Each structure stands twice: as structure tokens, then as C-alpha cells.
Amino acid sequence: MHHLGPAVGSRLGSTVRALPLGTYLRTHLFVSERWLNLFGTQLWLAWGWVDVVLRPGWYWLLWLFFAAALVGLALGLRTFARRDRLLVLAISLALGAQVAALLAVEWLLLRGGEG
């Protein structure tokens, strides 16, 4: 969670820093370690109020199972009824919206303001 350090400091000082969206995307979003932390640890696999975090090896094992489930879903999707395919689509869109919301909140925190 080291990437939130600047946000905490800027919030305490109530200083709004200029952080263009393009810079945020380049320097924060497209960094694989951060993506795995945000999506893997914080979104899916943190229990309680993010106070229980497993050792990294366990997350890799969980990622392996998650990848296998996605492969199985992709292979079996053609056999699903239309209603079930729509359900998978709706869940995927909801997950994407949740990730987008987490990224938007982080961007605002890193800027040091609410908008």
C-alpha cells in the first residue's frame, strides 16, 4: 500500500497537486505490480477491513485458480443459454465498473482533493 503514501501526506496538508489523467494512467495504472495489488489483493482477496493480507505465494495460487476458472468459462460460454451469457456479461460489466471506481478514487486521492 506504499502507493497511497503521497495521498495521505497531501490530504493532511490539504494541498491539491496537479496530476493529469494521462500522467496517472502512465505512471500508476500501467504498472503490473500495482495492478496485481489493486485488482488481486484489494478488490478480490483482502478480508475484513484490508487488515488480513496473505503472503504473496498464496495470491499467486489463487490467481492460478482464477485463471483456470476464466479459461473454463471461456471454453464453455458457447454452451450457455442466452440468459446465462447475459448474466456473465452483466457481472463482467459490474466488475469493470467497480475497478474503474477504485481507480477514480485513487486518482483523486493522489491529486490530494475531491475533484
C-alpha distance (Angstrom), angle and dihedral (degrees) to the residues before:
residue distance angle dihedral
M1 . . .
H2 3.79 . .
H3 3.80 90.9 .
L4 3.82 91.3 72.0
G5 3.81 93.6 59.1
P6 3.81 94.3 93.4
A7 3.79 90.4 47.8
V8 3.78 93.1 54.3
G9 3.79 92.1 48.7
S10 3.76 93.4 47.8
R11 3.81 92.0 47.4
L12 3.79 91.8 52.9
G13 3.78 90.7 50.3
S14 3.82 91.1 39.5
T15 3.78 89.6 -135.2
V16 3.78 116.6 153.7
R17 3.78 110.3 -144.8
A18 3.75 123.1 -159.7
L19 3.79 106.4 -114.6
P20 3.78 110.6 163.6
L21 3.78 115.4 -147.7
G22 3.81 91.6 -118.4
T23 3.80 91.5 55.2
Y24 3.79 91.0 48.3
L25 3.79 91.7 51.1
R26 3.80 92.7 48.2
T27 3.81 99.0 42.7
H28 3.80 101.7 32.4
L29 3.78 113.9 17.9
F30 3.78 101.4 45.8
V31 3.81 94.9 52.3
S32 3.81 110.3 107.8
E33 3.82 96.0 -148.6
R34 3.77 91.7 54.5
W35 3.80 92.6 44.2
L36 3.80 91.3 53.1
N37 3.80 90.0 47.3
L38 3.79 94.9 48.0
F39 3.79 98.9 40.3
G40 3.79 100.4 28.9
T41 3.76 104.7 34.5
Q42 3.78 106.7 23.7
L43 3.80 103.2 33.1
W44 3.78 102.8 37.2
L45 3.73 111.8 9.9
A46 3.79 112.1 38.5
W47 3.77 114.3 102.5
G48 3.76 125.4 -153.2
W49 3.77 115.6 -3.1
V50 3.80 92.1 -23.6
D51 3.77 88.0 -75.9
V52 3.80 97.2 118.3
V53 3.79 113.1 62.9
L54 3.78 121.4 168.7
R55 3.78 126.7 -136.5
P56 3.83 112.9 -86.5
G57 3.81 94.1 -107.5
W58 3.79 91.4 63.2
Y59 3.77 91.3 53.3
W60 3.80 90.7 53.3
L61 3.79 89.2 52.4
L62 3.80 90.7 49.6
W63 3.82 89.6 47.8
L64 3.80 89.0 53.1
F65 3.81 90.9 53.9
F66 3.81 90.5 44.8
A67 3.82 90.8 51.8
A68 3.81 90.9 48.9
A69 3.81 89.9 51.0
L70 3.81 90.9 50.7
V71 3.79 91.4 50.0
G72 3.81 89.9 49.9
L73 3.79 90.7 48.4
A74 3.81 92.0 49.4
L75 3.80 92.3 48.7
G76 3.79 94.1 46.9
L77 3.80 98.9 39.2
R78 3.82 93.1 94.0
T79 3.79 90.4 58.6
F80 3.82 93.4 53.7
A81 3.76 121.5 102.5
R82 3.80 114.9 -107.6
R83 3.80 91.0 -105.7
D84 3.80 91.0 54.5
R85 3.80 92.4 48.4
L86 3.80 88.9 52.4
L87 3.80 89.5 50.8
V88 3.81 90.6 52.9
L89 3.82 88.9 49.3
A90 3.81 92.2 49.6
I91 3.79 92.2 49.4
S92 3.81 90.7 48.2
L93 3.80 91.7 50.7
A94 3.81 91.4 48.0
L95 3.80 90.7 50.6
G96 3.80 90.5 49.3
A97 3.81 90.4 50.4
Q98 3.81 90.7 50.6
V99 3.80 92.1 51.1
A100 3.82 90.3 47.1
A101 3.82 90.1 51.5
L102 3.81 91.7 50.6
L103 3.79 90.4 50.4
A104 3.81 92.3 47.7
V105 3.80 91.9 51.3
E106 3.80 91.1 48.2
W107 3.81 91.3 49.9
L108 3.80 90.2 51.8
L109 3.80 91.7 48.2
L110 3.78 92.1 49.2
R111 3.80 89.1 51.3
G112 3.79 88.1 53.7
G113 3.76 97.9 -125.7
E114 3.76 144.4 72.9
G115 3.76 96.1 -106.6
